[in-house]
Amino acid sequence: MNVHCPLLLLTLGQVALFDPALKWAVDHPPTLFAWEGACIWIPCKFRMPTYQARLQEVFLYHNYDFDNDTKKFKGSVLYNNTRIESSPSEYGRVTFMGNRRDNCTLKIHPIHTSDSGKLGLRMVSGGDKWMEPIYLNISETPFPPYIKVPSEIRASQSVTLTCELKFACFGYPIHLEWSLKEPEATSFSTITVNKICTESTLTFQPEWTDHGKNVTCRVLHDTKVLSESTVCLDVKHAPKMVTTVVQSSTPIREGDSVTLACRYNSSNPEVTSYQWDPAGPGNQMAPGVLRMEKVTWDSRPIRCAACNHRCSWASPVSLDVHYAPKAVRVLQVNPRSSEIRAGQSVLLQCGFSRSHPAEVHFFWKKNGSFVQEGRDLSFSSVSPEDSGSYSCMVSNSIGETLSETWDLRVLYAPRRLRVSISPGDSVMEGKKATLSCESDANPPVTQYAWLDSSGQDLHFSGPRLRLEPLKVQHTGSYRCRGINMLGTGESPPSTLTVFYSPETIGKRAALGLGFCLAICILAIWGMKFQKKWKRNQSQQGFQENSSGQSFFVRNKKVRRTPLSEDPQPQGCHNPMMDDSVSYAILRFPETDAPRAGDAGSSGTPGPPPNNDDTVTYSVIQKRHMGDYENVTPSCPEDDSIHYSELVQFGAGKRPEAKEDVEYVTLKH
């Protein structure tokens, strides 16, 4: 085996040297076409020079260039995949749809105009490398298709028209549509390394009356027309009648100028004049050529006549004027009643009478602002916020038409009630305040009720509650209740605070101060009265003796010892007989000290006063019975003796009172 290996390698080397099949070979369309926002599919097949080799790396460059210094390619890298799996591999906008063996298909989605130019597909397998150029042509807008028309179309003979668009991409579906609805056409796409296109063929038998008709092929993505192309049928027919041909570019839009030509097949003698029906729609610029200015959307079909000694009329030709939608209006589908209440299901529909082209789009506006797209505008549960002026707009490729506004008026019970207080929620007494009940209701509130903080009805039924003049008792929270034909609503409480005026504060302060002052005066007088009463109770007064000495009187009461134990005479006191007065003799201790102010007093101080503060006692009085009758007294007689003790005020310790009696003389 080892012997055969070098021979095998030599053989393979010779095959690789002389066999062109063992070189890199890449097949793909030379130039691919697309437009901004679409996708582009790059079908690609490759063959590597190494037998049974596998593709290892794939790069996709944009506007690449080779750097001679670094011996590497430079440029924007759109795709870089060093691990090629069996499933598609994505890198940004680029998806590698191929495999390791022979497929290098790529997809770019979305594609941009900036991607136009030269792409470089760099493929690496071990030491084998290859850079394949691919050219992209990306336009800003979708380009129109190309309609292939036979060189000659004869009446009553089958003819095939082909509409071809050099674009096809999986993931961005398009289809081609003909303006002729009958017969049905077929549409198909072709994506190969040799050709990429979308085609549609239309086979029919034109009549001579089809001469001058326009046939349009449109490119559609979903339902949107991306581009279109139009051809005018030139149907050859035998010695036929006169025809009217539209020479202006198509499609004709409302307001455009249109040129018409009157043609005929043969005439003998030659045509000398032309006529048009309807008469006077334009100016005849040349024999058989009519110029119509500002055609209307409802222009009648027109025909011409070639005349010599007689006139032959052509068949009428429709100008096929394209115009924006007409008679756009808002239709109320549900509910049938004109009265719409909150919570109901409402369905509005945008209607129009006609449009050419017939493909239209619907838009809704509320109060001039965009709401949504679509023919129907529905509210599963309409709310007051949905009220407003609605209009719908219908547009086609020619223009757009806006309907008149339609007012959606939603009826609902009172809500969002609130109480506003003017001039504010804190007001001084004596002023006035106005409480206003603000509400949101349709129809408006017809009945109001006012409640205090406890929920009691204030028996006032107006939108404004006026309080004048304000009192402090008006302080509290207030609520209002609104009623219309659909229900009732109630506001949250709003608090009104009434504060005292400066005058009231002054009066109350003065009253409080006066009350406090009166309390203080009464307290002072009470204390004085209590003190005086106590003094009167403990003292009888002060008295000054003849020698200038001061005394105070202390009351005493001593029980007198009965004179005898003999039975007392029975009798009663006769007040008429009581004419004697009990008296007391007051004796003062003698002193040699002269009285201040006495004449003849010498300046020599006398002997010191007697420090003996002996008190002279005197019996004040005992009520005498006077005459007695031999009767038993009705009340027991008080045998105690009343007397007073005079105590000298001096500088020594006050002597204790004596309980014995001195110098007492009783007189009956």
Secondary structure as a PSIPRED ss2 file (coil, helix, strand):
# PSIPRED VFORMAT (PSIPRED V4.0)

   1 M C   1.000  0.000  0.000
   2 N C   1.000  0.000  0.000
   3 V C   1.000  0.000  0.000
   4 H H   0.000  1.000  0.000
   5 C H   0.000  1.000  0.000
   6 P H   0.000  1.000  0.000
   7 L H   0.000  1.000  0.000
   8 L H   0.000  1.000  0.000
   9 L H   0.000  1.000  0.000
  10 L H   0.000  1.000  0.000
  11 T H   0.000  1.000  0.000
  12 L H   0.000  1.000  0.000
  13 G H   0.000  1.000  0.000
  14 Q H   0.000  1.000  0.000
  15 V H   0.000  1.000  0.000
  16 A H   0.000  1.000  0.000
  17 L H   0.000  1.000  0.000
  18 F H   0.000  1.000  0.000
  19 D C   1.000  0.000  0.000
  20 P H   0.000  1.000  0.000
  21 A H   0.000  1.000  0.000
  22 L H   0.000  1.000  0.000
  23 K C   1.000  0.000  0.000
  24 W C   1.000  0.000  0.000
  25 A E   0.000  0.000  1.000
  26 V E   0.000  0.000  1.000
  27 D E   0.000  0.000  1.000
  28 H C   1.000  0.000  0.000
  29 P C   1.000  0.000  0.000
  30 P C   1.000  0.000  0.000
  31 T E   0.000  0.000  1.000
  32 L E   0.000  0.000  1.000
  33 F E   0.000  0.000  1.000
  34 A E   0.000  0.000  1.000
  35 W E   0.000  0.000  1.000
  36 E C   1.000  0.000  0.000
  37 G C   1.000  0.000  0.000
  38 A C   1.000  0.000  0.000
  39 C C   1.000  0.000  0.000
  40 I E   0.000  0.000  1.000
  41 W E   0.000  0.000  1.000
  42 I E   0.000  0.000  1.000
  43 P C   1.000  0.000  0.000
  44 C C   1.000  0.000  0.000
  45 K E   0.000  0.000  1.000
  46 F E   0.000  0.000  1.000
  47 R E   0.000  0.000  1.000
  48 M C   1.000  0.000  0.000
  49 P C   1.000  0.000  0.000
  50 T C   1.000  0.000  0.000
  51 Y C   1.000  0.000  0.000
  52 Q C   1.000  0.000  0.000
  53 A C   1.000  0.000  0.000
  54 R C   1.000  0.000  0.000
  55 L C   1.000  0.000  0.000
  56 Q C   1.000  0.000  0.000
  57 E E   0.000  0.000  1.000
  58 V E   0.000  0.000  1.000
  59 F E   0.000  0.000  1.000
  60 L E   0.000  0.000  1.000
  61 Y E   0.000  0.000  1.000
  62 H E   0.000  0.000  1.000
  63 N E   0.000  0.000  1.000
  64 Y E   0.000  0.000  1.000
  65 D E   0.000  0.000  1.000
  66 F E   0.000  0.000  1.000
  67 D E   0.000  0.000  1.000
  68 N C   1.000  0.000  0.000
  69 D C   1.000  0.000  0.000
  70 T C   1.000  0.000  0.000
  71 K C   1.000  0.000  0.000
  72 K E   0.000  0.000  1.000
  73 F E   0.000  0.000  1.000
  74 K E   0.000  0.000  1.000
  75 G E   0.000  0.000  1.000
  76 S E   0.000  0.000  1.000
  77 V E   0.000  0.000  1.000
  78 L E   0.000  0.000  1.000
  79 Y E   0.000  0.000  1.000
  80 N E   0.000  0.000  1.000
  81 N E   0.000  0.000  1.000
  82 T C   1.000  0.000  0.000
  83 R C   1.000  0.000  0.000
  84 I C   1.000  0.000  0.000
  85 E C   1.000  0.000  0.000
  86 S C   1.000  0.000  0.000
  87 S C   1.000  0.000  0.000
  88 P C   1.000  0.000  0.000
  89 S E   0.000  0.000  1.000
  90 E E   0.000  0.000  1.000
  91 Y E   0.000  0.000  1.000
  92 G C   1.000  0.000  0.000
  93 R C   1.000  0.000  0.000
  94 V E   0.000  0.000  1.000
  95 T E   0.000  0.000  1.000
  96 F E   0.000  0.000  1.000
  97 M C   1.000  0.000  0.000
  98 G C   1.000  0.000  0.000
  99 N C   1.000  0.000  0.000
 100 R C   1.000  0.000  0.000
 101 R C   1.000  0.000  0.000
 102 D C   1.000  0.000  0.000
 103 N E   0.000  0.000  1.000
 104 C C   1.000  0.000  0.000
 105 T C   1.000  0.000  0.000
 106 L E   0.000  0.000  1.000
 107 K E   0.000  0.000  1.000
 108 I E   0.000  0.000  1.000
 109 H C   1.000  0.000  0.000
 110 P C   1.000  0.000  0.000
 111 I C   1.000  0.000  0.000
 112 H C   1.000  0.000  0.000
 113 T H   0.000  1.000  0.000
 114 S H   0.000  1.000  0.000
 115 D H   0.000  1.000  0.000
 116 S C   1.000  0.000  0.000
 117 G E   0.000  0.000  1.000
 118 K E   0.000  0.000  1.000
 119 L E   0.000  0.000  1.000
 120 G E   0.000  0.000  1.000
 121 L E   0.000  0.000  1.000
 122 R E   0.000  0.000  1.000
 123 M E   0.000  0.000  1.000
 124 V E   0.000  0.000  1.000
 125 S E   0.000  0.000  1.000
 126 G C   1.000  0.000  0.000
 127 G C   1.000  0.000  0.000
 128 D E   0.000  0.000  1.000
 129 K E   0.000  0.000  1.000
 130 W E   0.000  0.000  1.000
 131 M E   0.000  0.000  1.000
 132 E E   0.000  0.000  1.000
 133 P E   0.000  0.000  1.000
 134 I E   0.000  0.000  1.000
 135 Y E   0.000  0.000  1.000
 136 L E   0.000  0.000  1.000
 137 N E   0.000  0.000  1.000
 138 I E   0.000  0.000  1.000
 139 S E   0.000  0.000  1.000
 140 E C   1.000  0.000  0.000
 141 T C   1.000  0.000  0.000
 142 P C   1.000  0.000  0.000
 143 F C   1.000  0.000  0.000
 144 P C   1.000  0.000  0.000
 145 P C   1.000  0.000  0.000
 146 Y E   0.000  0.000  1.000
 147 I E   0.000  0.000  1.000
 148 K E   0.000  0.000  1.000
 149 V C   1.000  0.000  0.000
 150 P C   1.000  0.000  0.000
 151 S C   1.000  0.000  0.000
 152 E C   1.000  0.000  0.000
 153 I E   0.000  0.000  1.000
 154 R E   0.000  0.000  1.000
 155 A C   1.000  0.000  0.000
 156 S C   1.000  0.000  0.000
 157 Q C   1.000  0.000  0.000
 158 S C   1.000  0.000  0.000
 159 V E   0.000  0.000  1.000
 160 T E   0.000  0.000  1.000
 161 L E   0.000  0.000  1.000
 162 T E   0.000  0.000  1.000
 163 C E   0.000  0.000  1.000
 164 E E   0.000  0.000  1.000
 165 L E   0.000  0.000  1.000
 166 K C   1.000  0.000  0.000
 167 F C   1.000  0.000  0.000
 168 A C   1.000  0.000  0.000
 169 C C   1.000  0.000  0.000
 170 F C   1.000  0.000  0.000
 171 G C   1.000  0.000  0.000
 172 Y C   1.000  0.000  0.000
 173 P C   1.000  0.000  0.000
 174 I C   1.000  0.000  0.000
 175 H E   0.000  0.000  1.000
 176 L E   0.000  0.000  1.000
 177 E E   0.000  0.000  1.000
 178 W E   0.000  0.000  1.000
 179 S C   1.000  0.000  0.000
 180 L C   1.000  0.000  0.000
 181 K C   1.000  0.000  0.000
 182 E C   1.000  0.000  0.000
 183 P C   1.000  0.000  0.000
 184 E C   1.000  0.000  0.000
 185 A C   1.000  0.000  0.000
 186 T E   0.000  0.000  1.000
 187 S E   0.000  0.000  1.000
 188 F E   0.000  0.000  1.000
 189 S E   0.000  0.000  1.000
 190 T E   0.000  0.000  1.000
 191 I E   0.000  0.000  1.000
 192 T C   1.000  0.000  0.000
 193 V C   1.000  0.000  0.000
 194 N C   1.000  0.000  0.000
 195 K C   1.000  0.000  0.000
 196 I E   0.000  0.000  1.000
 197 C E   0.000  0.000  1.000
 198 T E   0.000  0.000  1.000
 199 E E   0.000  0.000  1.000
 200 S E   0.000  0.000  1.000
 201 T E   0.000  0.000  1.000
 202 L E   0.000  0.000  1.000
 203 T E   0.000  0.000  1.000
 204 F E   0.000  0.000  1.000
 205 Q C   1.000  0.000  0.000
 206 P C   1.000  0.000  0.000
 207 E C   1.000  0.000  0.000
 208 W H   0.000  1.000  0.000
 209 T H   0.000  1.000  0.000
 210 D H   0.000  1.000  0.000
 211 H C   1.000  0.000  0.000
 212 G C   1.000  0.000  0.000
 213 K C   1.000  0.000  0.000
 214 N E   0.000  0.000  1.000
 215 V E   0.000  0.000  1.000
 216 T E   0.000  0.000  1.000
 217 C E   0.000  0.000  1.000
 218 R E   0.000  0.000  1.000
 219 V E   0.000  0.000  1.000
 220 L E   0.000  0.000  1.000
 221 H E   0.000  0.000  1.000
 222 D C   1.000  0.000  0.000
 223 T C   1.000  0.000  0.000
 224 K E   0.000  0.000  1.000
 225 V E   0.000  0.000  1.000
 226 L E   0.000  0.000  1.000
 227 S E   0.000  0.000  1.000
 228 E E   0.000  0.000  1.000
 229 S E   0.000  0.000  1.000
 230 T E   0.000  0.000  1.000
 231 V E   0.000  0.000  1.000
 232 C E   0.000  0.000  1.000
 233 L C   1.000  0.000  0.000
 234 D C   1.000  0.000  0.000
 235 V E   0.000  0.000  1.000
 236 K E   0.000  0.000  1.000
 237 H C   1.000  0.000  0.000
 238 A C   1.000  0.000  0.000
 239 P C   1.000  0.000  0.000
 240 K C   1.000  0.000  0.000
 241 M C   1.000  0.000  0.000
 242 V C   1.000  0.000  0.000
 243 T E   0.000  0.000  1.000
 244 T E   0.000  0.000  1.000
 245 V E   0.000  0.000  1.000
 246 V E   0.000  0.000  1.000
 247 Q C   1.000  0.000  0.000
 248 S C   1.000  0.000  0.000
 249 S C   1.000  0.000  0.000
 250 T C   1.000  0.000  0.000
 251 P C   1.000  0.000  0.000
 252 I E   0.000  0.000  1.000
 253 R E   0.000  0.000  1.000
 254 E C   1.000  0.000  0.000
 255 G C   1.000  0.000  0.000
 256 D C   1.000  0.000  0.000
 257 S C   1.000  0.000  0.000
 258 V E   0.000  0.000  1.000
 259 T E   0.000  0.000  1.000
 260 L E   0.000  0.000  1.000
 261 A E   0.000  0.000  1.000
 262 C E   0.000  0.000  1.000
 263 R E   0.000  0.000  1.000
 264 Y C   1.000  0.000  0.000
 265 N C   1.000  0.000  0.000
 266 S C   1.000  0.000  0.000
 267 S C   1.000  0.000  0.000
 268 N C   1.000  0.000  0.000
 269 P C   1.000  0.000  0.000
 270 E C   1.000  0.000  0.000
 271 V C   1.000  0.000  0.000
 272 T C   1.000  0.000  0.000
 273 S E   0.000  0.000  1.000
 274 Y E   0.000  0.000  1.000
 275 Q E   0.000  0.000  1.000
 276 W E   0.000  0.000  1.000
 277 D E   0.000  0.000  1.000
 278 P C   1.000  0.000  0.000
 279 A C   1.000  0.000  0.000
 280 G C   1.000  0.000  0.000
 281 P C   1.000  0.000  0.000
 282 G C   1.000  0.000  0.000
 283 N E   0.000  0.000  1.000
 284 Q E   0.000  0.000  1.000
 285 M E   0.000  0.000  1.000
 286 A E   0.000  0.000  1.000
 287 P C   1.000  0.000  0.000
 288 G C   1.000  0.000  0.000
 289 V E   0.000  0.000  1.000
 290 L E   0.000  0.000  1.000
 291 R E   0.000  0.000  1.000
 292 M E   0.000  0.000  1.000
 293 E C   1.000  0.000  0.000
 294 K C   1.000  0.000  0.000
 295 V C   1.000  0.000  0.000
 296 T C   1.000  0.000  0.000
 297 W C   1.000  0.000  0.000
 298 D C   1.000  0.000  0.000
 299 S C   1.000  0.000  0.000
 300 R C   1.000  0.000  0.000
 301 P C   1.000  0.000  0.000
 302 I E   0.000  0.000  1.000
 303 R E   0.000  0.000  1.000
 304 C E   0.000  0.000  1.000
 305 A E   0.000  0.000  1.000
 306 A E   0.000  0.000  1.000
 307 C E   0.000  0.000  1.000
 308 N C   1.000  0.000  0.000
 309 H C   1.000  0.000  0.000
 310 R C   1.000  0.000  0.000
 311 C E   0.000  0.000  1.000
 312 S E   0.000  0.000  1.000
 313 W E   0.000  0.000  1.000
 314 A C   1.000  0.000  0.000
 315 S C   1.000  0.000  0.000
 316 P C   1.000  0.000  0.000
 317 V E   0.000  0.000  1.000
 318 S C   1.000  0.000  0.000
 319 L C   1.000  0.000  0.000
 320 D C   1.000  0.000  0.000
 321 V E   0.000  0.000  1.000
 322 H E   0.000  0.000  1.000
 323 Y E   0.000  0.000  1.000
 324 A E   0.000  0.000  1.000
 325 P E   0.000  0.000  1.000
 326 K E   0.000  0.000  1.000
 327 A C   1.000  0.000  0.000
 328 V C   1.000  0.000  0.000
 329 R E   0.000  0.000  1.000
 330 V E   0.000  0.000  1.000
 331 L E   0.000  0.000  1.000
 332 Q E   0.000  0.000  1.000
 333 V E   0.000  0.000  1.000
 334 N E   0.000  0.000  1.000
 335 P C   1.000  0.000  0.000
 336 R C   1.000  0.000  0.000
 337 S C   1.000  0.000  0.000
 338 S C   1.000  0.000  0.000
 339 E C   1.000  0.000  0.000
 340 I E   0.000  0.000  1.000
 341 R E   0.000  0.000  1.000
 342 A C   1.000  0.000  0.000
 343 G C   1.000  0.000  0.000
 344 Q C   1.000  0.000  0.000
 345 S C   1.000  0.000  0.000
 346 V E   0.000  0.000  1.000
 347 L E   0.000  0.000  1.000
 348 L E   0.000  0.000  1.000
 349 Q E   0.000  0.000  1.000
 350 C E   0.000  0.000  1.000
 351 G E   0.000  0.000  1.000
 352 F C   1.000  0.000  0.000
 353 S C   1.000  0.000  0.000
 354 R E   0.000  0.000  1.000
 355 S E   0.000  0.000  1.000
 356 H E   0.000  0.000  1.000
 357 P C   1.000  0.000  0.000
 358 A C   1.000  0.000  0.000
 359 E C   1.000  0.000  0.000
 360 V C   1.000  0.000  0.000
 361 H E   0.000  0.000  1.000
 362 F E   0.000  0.000  1.000
 363 F E   0.000  0.000  1.000
 364 W E   0.000  0.000  1.000
 365 K E   0.000  0.000  1.000
 366 K E   0.000  0.000  1.000
 367 N C   1.000  0.000  0.000
 368 G C   1.000  0.000  0.000
 369 S E   0.000  0.000  1.000
 370 F E   0.000  0.000  1.000
 371 V E   0.000  0.000  1.000
 372 Q E   0.000  0.000  1.000
 373 E E   0.000  0.000  1.000
 374 G C   1.000  0.000  0.000
 375 R C   1.000  0.000  0.000
 376 D E   0.000  0.000  1.000
 377 L E   0.000  0.000  1.000
 378 S E   0.000  0.000  1.000
 379 F E   0.000  0.000  1.000
 380 S C   1.000  0.000  0.000
 381 S C   1.000  0.000  0.000
 382 V C   1.000  0.000  0.000
 383 S C   1.000  0.000  0.000
 384 P H   0.000  1.000  0.000
 385 E H   0.000  1.000  0.000
 386 D H   0.000  1.000  0.000
 387 S C   1.000  0.000  0.000
 388 G E   0.000  0.000  1.000
 389 S E   0.000  0.000  1.000
 390 Y E   0.000  0.000  1.000
 391 S E   0.000  0.000  1.000
 392 C E   0.000  0.000  1.000
 393 M E   0.000  0.000  1.000
 394 V E   0.000  0.000  1.000
 395 S E   0.000  0.000  1.000
 396 N C   1.000  0.000  0.000
 397 S C   1.000  0.000  0.000
 398 I C   1.000  0.000  0.000
 399 G C   1.000  0.000  0.000
 400 E E   0.000  0.000  1.000
 401 T E   0.000  0.000  1.000
 402 L E   0.000  0.000  1.000
 403 S C   1.000  0.000  0.000
 404 E C   1.000  0.000  0.000
 405 T C   1.000  0.000  0.000
 406 W E   0.000  0.000  1.000
 407 D E   0.000  0.000  1.000
 408 L E   0.000  0.000  1.000
 409 R C   1.000  0.000  0.000
 410 V E   0.000  0.000  1.000
 411 L E   0.000  0.000  1.000
 412 Y E   0.000  0.000  1.000
 413 A E   0.000  0.000  1.000
 414 P E   0.000  0.000  1.000
 415 R E   0.000  0.000  1.000
 416 R E   0.000  0.000  1.000
 417 L E   0.000  0.000  1.000
 418 R E   0.000  0.000  1.000
 419 V E   0.000  0.000  1.000
 420 S E   0.000  0.000  1.000
 421 I E   0.000  0.000  1.000
 422 S E   0.000  0.000  1.000
 423 P C   1.000  0.000  0.000
 424 G C   1.000  0.000  0.000
 425 D C   1.000  0.000  0.000
 426 S E   0.000  0.000  1.000
 427 V E   0.000  0.000  1.000
 428 M E   0.000  0.000  1.000
 429 E C   1.000  0.000  0.000
 430 G C   1.000  0.000  0.000
 431 K C   1.000  0.000  0.000
 432 K C   1.000  0.000  0.000
 433 A E   0.000  0.000  1.000
 434 T E   0.000  0.000  1.000
 435 L E   0.000  0.000  1.000
 436 S E   0.000  0.000  1.000
 437 C E   0.000  0.000  1.000
 438 E E   0.000  0.000  1.000
 439 S E   0.000  0.000  1.000
 440 D E   0.000  0.000  1.000
 441 A E   0.000  0.000  1.000
 442 N E   0.000  0.000  1.000
 443 P C   1.000  0.000  0.000
 444 P C   1.000  0.000  0.000
 445 V C   1.000  0.000  0.000
 446 T C   1.000  0.000  0.000
 447 Q E   0.000  0.000  1.000
 448 Y E   0.000  0.000  1.000
 449 A E   0.000  0.000  1.000
 450 W E   0.000  0.000  1.000
 451 L E   0.000  0.000  1.000
 452 D C   1.000  0.000  0.000
 453 S C   1.000  0.000  0.000
 454 S C   1.000  0.000  0.000
 455 G C   1.000  0.000  0.000
 456 Q C   1.000  0.000  0.000
 457 D E   0.000  0.000  1.000
 458 L C   1.000  0.000  0.000
 459 H C   1.000  0.000  0.000
 460 F C   1.000  0.000  0.000
 461 S C   1.000  0.000  0.000
 462 G C   1.000  0.000  0.000
 463 P C   1.000  0.000  0.000
 464 R E   0.000  0.000  1.000
 465 L E   0.000  0.000  1.000
 466 R E   0.000  0.000  1.000
 467 L E   0.000  0.000  1.000
 468 E C   1.000  0.000  0.000
 469 P C   1.000  0.000  0.000
 470 L C   1.000  0.000  0.000
 471 K C   1.000  0.000  0.000
 472 V H   0.000  1.000  0.000
 473 Q H   0.000  1.000  0.000
 474 H H   0.000  1.000  0.000
 475 T C   1.000  0.000  0.000
 476 G E   0.000  0.000  1.000
 477 S E   0.000  0.000  1.000
 478 Y E   0.000  0.000  1.000
 479 R E   0.000  0.000  1.000
 480 C E   0.000  0.000  1.000
 481 R E   0.000  0.000  1.000
 482 G E   0.000  0.000  1.000
 483 I E   0.000  0.000  1.000
 484 N E   0.000  0.000  1.000
 485 M C   1.000  0.000  0.000
 486 L C   1.000  0.000  0.000
 487 G E   0.000  0.000  1.000
 488 T E   0.000  0.000  1.000
 489 G E   0.000  0.000  1.000
 490 E E   0.000  0.000  1.000
 491 S C   1.000  0.000  0.000
 492 P C   1.000  0.000  0.000
 493 P C   1.000  0.000  0.000
 494 S E   0.000  0.000  1.000
 495 T E   0.000  0.000  1.000
 496 L E   0.000  0.000  1.000
 497 T E   0.000  0.000  1.000
 498 V E   0.000  0.000  1.000
 499 F E   0.000  0.000  1.000
 500 Y C   1.000  0.000  0.000
 501 S C   1.000  0.000  0.000
 502 P H   0.000  1.000  0.000
 503 E H   0.000  1.000  0.000
 504 T H   0.000  1.000  0.000
 505 I H   0.000  1.000  0.000
 506 G H   0.000  1.000  0.000
 507 K H   0.000  1.000  0.000
 508 R H   0.000  1.000  0.000
 509 A H   0.000  1.000  0.000
 510 A H   0.000  1.000  0.000
 511 L H   0.000  1.000  0.000
 512 G H   0.000  1.000  0.000
 513 L H   0.000  1.000  0.000
 514 G H   0.000  1.000  0.000
 515 F H   0.000  1.000  0.000
 516 C H   0.000  1.000  0.000
 517 L H   0.000  1.000  0.000
 518 A H   0.000  1.000  0.000
 519 I H   0.000  1.000  0.000
 520 C H   0.000  1.000  0.000
 521 I H   0.000  1.000  0.000
 522 L H   0.000  1.000  0.000
 523 A H   0.000  1.000  0.000
 524 I H   0.000  1.000  0.000
 525 W H   0.000  1.000  0.000
 526 G H   0.000  1.000  0.000
 527 M H   0.000  1.000  0.000
 528 K H   0.000  1.000  0.000
 529 F H   0.000  1.000  0.000
 530 Q H   0.000  1.000  0.000
 531 K H   0.000  1.000  0.000
 532 K H   0.000  1.000  0.000
 533 W H   0.000  1.000  0.000
 534 K H   0.000  1.000  0.000
 535 R H   0.000  1.000  0.000
 536 N H   0.000  1.000  0.000
 537 Q H   0.000  1.000  0.000
 538 S H   0.000  1.000  0.000
 539 Q C   1.000  0.000  0.000
 540 Q C   1.000  0.000  0.000
 541 G C   1.000  0.000  0.000
 542 F E   0.000  0.000  1.000
 543 Q E   0.000  0.000  1.000
 544 E E   0.000  0.000  1.000
 545 N C   1.000  0.000  0.000
 546 S C   1.000  0.000  0.000
 547 S C   1.000  0.000  0.000
 548 G C   1.000  0.000  0.000
 549 Q C   1.000  0.000  0.000
 550 S E   0.000  0.000  1.000
 551 F E   0.000  0.000  1.000
 552 F E   0.000  0.000  1.000
 553 V E   0.000  0.000  1.000
 554 R E   0.000  0.000  1.000
 555 N E   0.000  0.000  1.000
 556 K E   0.000  0.000  1.000
 557 K E   0.000  0.000  1.000
 558 V E   0.000  0.000  1.000
 559 R E   0.000  0.000  1.000
 560 R C   1.000  0.000  0.000
 561 T C   1.000  0.000  0.000
 562 P C   1.000  0.000  0.000
 563 L C   1.000  0.000  0.000
 564 S C   1.000  0.000  0.000
 565 E C   1.000  0.000  0.000
 566 D C   1.000  0.000  0.000
 567 P C   1.000  0.000  0.000
 568 Q C   1.000  0.000  0.000
 569 P C   1.000  0.000  0.000
 570 Q C   1.000  0.000  0.000
 571 G C   1.000  0.000  0.000
 572 C C   1.000  0.000  0.000
 573 H E   0.000  0.000  1.000
 574 N C   1.000  0.000  0.000
 575 P H   0.000  1.000  0.000
 576 M H   0.000  1.000  0.000
 577 M H   0.000  1.000  0.000
 578 D C   1.000  0.000  0.000
 579 D C   1.000  0.000  0.000
 580 S C   1.000  0.000  0.000
 581 V C   1.000  0.000  0.000
 582 S C   1.000  0.000  0.000
 583 Y C   1.000  0.000  0.000
 584 A C   1.000  0.000  0.000
 585 I C   1.000  0.000  0.000
 586 L C   1.000  0.000  0.000
 587 R C   1.000  0.000  0.000
 588 F C   1.000  0.000  0.000
 589 P C   1.000  0.000  0.000
 590 E C   1.000  0.000  0.000
 591 T C   1.000  0.000  0.000
 592 D C   1.000  0.000  0.000
 593 A C   1.000  0.000  0.000
 594 P C   1.000  0.000  0.000
 595 R C   1.000  0.000  0.000
 596 A C   1.000  0.000  0.000
 597 G C   1.000  0.000  0.000
 598 D C   1.000  0.000  0.000
 599 A C   1.000  0.000  0.000
 600 G C   1.000  0.000  0.000
 601 S C   1.000  0.000  0.000
 602 S C   1.000  0.000  0.000
 603 G C   1.000  0.000  0.000
 604 T C   1.000  0.000  0.000
 605 P C   1.000  0.000  0.000
 606 G C   1.000  0.000  0.000
 607 P C   1.000  0.000  0.000
 608 P C   1.000  0.000  0.000
 609 P C   1.000  0.000  0.000
 610 N C   1.000  0.000  0.000
 611 N C   1.000  0.000  0.000
 612 D C   1.000  0.000  0.000
 613 D C   1.000  0.000  0.000
 614 T C   1.000  0.000  0.000
 615 V C   1.000  0.000  0.000
 616 T C   1.000  0.000  0.000
 617 Y E   0.000  0.000  1.000
 618 S E   0.000  0.000  1.000
 619 V E   0.000  0.000  1.000
 620 I E   0.000  0.000  1.000
 621 Q E   0.000  0.000  1.000
 622 K C   1.000  0.000  0.000
 623 R C   1.000  0.000  0.000
 624 H C   1.000  0.000  0.000
 625 M C   1.000  0.000  0.000
 626 G C   1.000  0.000  0.000
 627 D C   1.000  0.000  0.000
 628 Y E   0.000  0.000  1.000
 629 E C   1.000  0.000  0.000
 630 N C   1.000  0.000  0.000
 631 V C   1.000  0.000  0.000
 632 T C   1.000  0.000  0.000
 633 P C   1.000  0.000  0.000
 634 S C   1.000  0.000  0.000
 635 C C   1.000  0.000  0.000
 636 P C   1.000  0.000  0.000
 637 E C   1.000  0.000  0.000
 638 D C   1.000  0.000  0.000
 639 D C   1.000  0.000  0.000
 640 S E   0.000  0.000  1.000
 641 I E   0.000  0.000  1.000
 642 H E   0.000  0.000  1.000
 643 Y E   0.000  0.000  1.000
 644 S E   0.000  0.000  1.000
 645 E E   0.000  0.000  1.000
 646 L E   0.000  0.000  1.000
 647 V E   0.000  0.000  1.000
 648 Q E   0.000  0.000  1.000
 649 F C   1.000  0.000  0.000
 650 G C   1.000  0.000  0.000
 651 A C   1.000  0.000  0.000
 652 G C   1.000  0.000  0.000
 653 K C   1.000  0.000  0.000
 654 R C   1.000  0.000  0.000
 655 P C   1.000  0.000  0.000
 656 E C   1.000  0.000  0.000
 657 A C   1.000  0.000  0.000
 658 K C   1.000  0.000  0.000
 659 E C   1.000  0.000  0.000
 660 D C   1.000  0.000  0.000
 661 V C   1.000  0.000  0.000
 662 E C   1.000  0.000  0.000
 663 Y C   1.000  0.000  0.000
 664 V C   1.000  0.000  0.000
 665 T C   1.000  0.000  0.000
 666 L C   1.000  0.000  0.000
 667 K C   1.000  0.000  0.000
 668 H C   1.000  0.000  0.000
